[in-house]
Amino acid sequence: MIFIFGERIKRESVSLGEQPCPVCQTLKPFQRVKETNYFCLFGIRLLPLEKIADYHACEYCENAFCERDGRLEPSQLAMTKRVIAYILVGYGLQEHQALGCDVYNKVTGFDLSPAGLAEEIRLVASNKADMIEALKQHNRYLNTRGKQQIIEAAFLVTHACCEIQYEDRLRINLMANAMDLPIAFVTATIDQVRKQGCYGVHRLLPTQTQA
């Protein structure tokens, strides 16, 4: 007898009615999205293997949200801030918090204070923040839109800090892989950002990047 087995993702969405959307700044219809990976035999789902996605989503702006301090927040914000801090620290440019805050605003549409970014930089610099593991753990709360913003932020900060070489692009690709994104998605995202003039983010002058 031949057994045909494999894995299949089941997606569920449940309407949550209208809720105040922090992005739209008004009441909008929300839904809860869940995706679970199942072990299948002959195409029949038998055993849940892993919860892939679990987030609230605004049906209008298409942002994913998670609960933070008792309120809904776009789920990509925390990881976008972490990625920006991680890259600045990696290039030894953590003093350029204005650049990081500018990228955060251009990508997410939200403001980030230098003090807020400085705290994240301290966390990353103290080696208490494993970037790749953090992205893997947070991945279930992100939708495609949120993941794209994180990749945009990673590229923009890298682009502002240096002429991107193989190792720099590899770092971005590894972060994308932690969010289950294909390389083609990363390439398309970067190409789109370049077509938009890198959102007007200014590059650091050579004299500013010297240690």
Salt bridges, closest charged atoms under 4 A:
GLU12 OE2 - LYS10 NZ 3.85
GLU35 OE2 - ARG11 NH1 2.76
ASP54 OD1 - ARG32 NE 2.99
ASP54 OD2 - LYS51 NZ 3.67
GLU73 OE2 - ARG68 NE 3.06
GLU95 OE2 - HIS96 NE2 3.45
ASP102 OD1 - LYS106 NZ 3.22
GLU119 OE1 - ARG122 NH2 2.71
GLU120 OE1 - LYS81 NZ 3.97
GLU120 OE2 - ARG82 NE 2.30
GLU163 OE2 - ARG203 NH1 2.99
ASP168 OD1 - ARG171 NH1 3.80
